[in-house]
Amino acid sequence: MLSVATSIDALAVGVSLSMIDVSIWTPALIIGLVAGAFTTLGMHLGRAVGRMAQLSRWAEMTGGVVLLVIGVNILRDHGALAVPF
């Protein structure tokens, strides 16, 4: 579903930019630069955090718990965890 939502969002942005008569190159360049900058920042931050043993263990456990909560929430939203009464 996320891929469908992303595609619809990209379609809406493309149509919007064409309707206001904006060249696609400027927004594409800005989006690319920002995405690249945040990816690089995330890689450097991850490397720095990974060097701290105590924080690394805490971050790993927290990330696992967050993923489990997201998974349970998705299952609950789709009715897979519904208890029949």
Phi and psi restraints in degrees (value plus and minus 20) as a CYANA .aco file:
   2 LEU   PHI     -83.6   -43.6
   2 LEU   PSI     -56.9   -16.9
   3 SER   PHI     -86.5   -46.5
   3 SER   PSI     -56.3   -16.3
   4 VAL   PHI     -86.3   -46.3
   4 VAL   PSI     -64.2   -24.2
   5 ALA   PHI     -82.2   -42.2
   5 ALA   PSI     -61.0   -21.0
   6 THR   PHI     -83.8   -43.8
   6 THR   PSI     -60.8   -20.8
   7 SER   PHI     -86.3   -46.3
   7 SER   PSI     -60.8   -20.8
   8 ILE   PHI     -84.7   -44.7
   8 ILE   PSI     -60.3   -20.3
   9 ASP   PHI     -82.3   -42.3
   9 ASP   PSI     -64.3   -24.3
  10 ALA   PHI     -83.6   -43.6
  10 ALA   PSI     -59.6   -19.6
  11 LEU   PHI     -82.9   -42.9
  11 LEU   PSI     -64.3   -24.3
  12 ALA   PHI     -83.2   -43.2
  12 ALA   PSI     -60.9   -20.9
  13 VAL   PHI     -85.2   -45.2
  13 VAL   PSI     -64.2   -24.2
  14 GLY   PHI     -81.4   -41.4
  14 GLY   PSI     -64.3   -24.3
  15 VAL   PHI     -85.7   -45.7
  15 VAL   PSI     -62.1   -22.1
  16 SER   PHI     -82.0   -42.0
  16 SER   PSI     -64.6   -24.6
  17 LEU   PHI     -84.6   -44.6
  17 LEU   PSI     -57.0   -17.0
  18 SER   PHI     -91.3   -51.3
  18 SER   PSI     -51.5   -11.5
  19 MET   PHI     -92.5   -52.5
  19 MET   PSI     -51.2   -11.2
  20 ILE   PHI    -114.0   -74.0
  20 ILE   PSI     -11.4    28.6
  21 ASP   PHI      39.4    79.4
  21 ASP   PSI      32.3    72.3
  22 VAL   PHI    -128.3   -88.3
  22 VAL   PSI     117.2   157.2
  23 SER   PHI     -85.2   -45.2
  23 SER   PSI     119.0   159.0
  24 ILE   PHI     -92.3   -52.3
  24 ILE   PSI     -41.1    -1.1
  25 TRP   PHI     -88.1   -48.1
  25 TRP   PSI     -60.2   -20.2
  26 THR   PHI     -85.0   -45.0
  26 THR   PSI     -72.7   -32.7
  27 PRO   PHI     -82.1   -42.1
  27 PRO   PSI     -57.5   -17.5
  28 ALA   PHI     -84.3   -44.3
  28 ALA   PSI     -60.2   -20.2
  29 LEU   PHI     -86.0   -46.0
  29 LEU   PSI     -64.1   -24.1
  30 ILE   PHI     -84.0   -44.0
  30 ILE   PSI     -65.7   -25.7
  31 ILE   PHI     -81.6   -41.6
  31 ILE   PSI     -63.0   -23.0
  32 GLY   PHI     -83.6   -43.6
  32 GLY   PSI     -63.3   -23.3
  33 LEU   PHI     -85.9   -45.9
  33 LEU   PSI     -63.4   -23.4
  34 VAL   PHI     -85.5   -45.5
  34 VAL   PSI     -64.5   -24.5
  35 ALA   PHI     -82.5   -42.5
  35 ALA   PSI     -62.0   -22.0
  36 GLY   PHI     -85.0   -45.0
  36 GLY   PSI     -60.9   -20.9
  37 ALA   PHI     -85.1   -45.1
  37 ALA   PSI     -64.2   -24.2
  38 PHE   PHI     -89.7   -49.7
  38 PHE   PSI     -53.1   -13.1
  39 THR   PHI     -84.6   -44.6
  39 THR   PSI     -65.7   -25.7
  40 THR   PHI     -82.9   -42.9
  40 THR   PSI     -63.8   -23.8
  41 LEU   PHI     -80.9   -40.9
  41 LEU   PSI     -63.7   -23.7
  42 GLY   PHI     -83.0   -43.0
  42 GLY   PSI     -58.5   -18.5
  43 MET   PHI     -85.6   -45.6
  43 MET   PSI     -63.9   -23.9
  44 HIS   PHI     -87.8   -47.8
  44 HIS   PSI     -61.2   -21.2
  45 LEU   PHI     -85.3   -45.3
  45 LEU   PSI     -61.2   -21.2
  46 GLY   PHI     -83.0   -43.0
  46 GLY   PSI     -59.3   -19.3
  47 ARG   PHI     -85.4   -45.4
  47 ARG   PSI     -62.7   -22.7
  48 ALA   PHI     -86.0   -46.0
  48 ALA   PSI     -63.4   -23.4
  49 VAL   PHI     -88.3   -48.3
  49 VAL   PSI     -56.2   -16.2
  50 GLY   PHI     -84.7   -44.7
  50 GLY   PSI     -43.4    -3.4
  51 ARG   PHI     -95.9   -55.9
  51 ARG   PSI     -41.0    -1.0
  52 MET   PHI    -108.7   -68.7
  52 MET   PSI      86.8   126.8
  53 ALA   PHI     -79.4   -39.4
  53 ALA   PSI     -66.8   -26.8
  54 GLN   PHI     -88.0   -48.0
  54 GLN   PSI     -64.5   -24.5
  55 LEU   PHI     -87.3   -47.3
  55 LEU   PSI     -55.4   -15.4
  56 SER   PHI     -81.7   -41.7
  56 SER   PSI     -64.7   -24.7
  57 ARG   PHI     -84.6   -44.6
  57 ARG   PSI     -64.0   -24.0
  58 TRP   PHI     -82.5   -42.5
  58 TRP   PSI     -64.3   -24.3
  59 ALA   PHI     -84.7   -44.7
  59 ALA   PSI     -58.5   -18.5
  60 GLU   PHI     -84.7   -44.7
  60 GLU   PSI     -65.0   -25.0
  61 MET   PHI     -86.2   -46.2
  61 MET   PSI     -62.7   -22.7
  62 THR   PHI     -83.2   -43.2
  62 THR   PSI     -63.0   -23.0
  63 GLY   PHI     -81.2   -41.2
  63 GLY   PSI     -61.0   -21.0
  64 GLY   PHI     -83.5   -43.5
  64 GLY   PSI     -63.5   -23.5
  65 VAL   PHI     -84.5   -44.5
  65 VAL   PSI     -62.6   -22.6
  66 VAL   PHI     -81.6   -41.6
  66 VAL   PSI     -63.5   -23.5
  67 LEU   PHI     -83.1   -43.1
  67 LEU   PSI     -60.2   -20.2
  68 LEU   PHI     -83.4   -43.4
  68 LEU   PSI     -63.2   -23.2
  69 VAL   PHI     -83.4   -43.4
  69 VAL   PSI     -61.7   -21.7
  70 ILE   PHI     -82.6   -42.6
  70 ILE   PSI     -63.9   -23.9
  71 GLY   PHI     -82.5   -42.5
  71 GLY   PSI     -64.5   -24.5
  72 VAL   PHI     -84.4   -44.4
  72 VAL   PSI     -59.2   -19.2
  73 ASN   PHI     -83.5   -43.5
  73 ASN   PSI     -60.9   -20.9
  74 ILE   PHI     -83.8   -43.8
  74 ILE   PSI     -65.0   -25.0
  75 LEU   PHI     -81.8   -41.8
  75 LEU   PSI     -60.9   -20.9
  76 ARG   PHI     -84.9   -44.9
  76 ARG   PSI     -62.9   -22.9
  77 ASP   PHI     -82.0   -42.0
  77 ASP   PSI     -52.9   -12.9
  78 HIS   PHI    -112.4   -72.4
  78 HIS   PSI     -14.3    25.7
  79 GLY   PHI      60.4   100.4
  79 GLY   PSI     -10.5    29.5
  80 ALA   PHI     -94.6   -54.6
  80 ALA   PSI     -38.0     2.0
  81 LEU   PHI    -127.5   -87.5
  81 LEU   PSI      -7.1    32.9
  82 ALA   PHI     -88.3   -48.3
  82 ALA   PSI     112.9   152.9
  83 VAL   PHI    -118.8   -78.8
  83 VAL   PSI      96.9   136.9
  84 PRO   PHI     -92.7   -52.7
  84 PRO   PSI     113.4   153.4
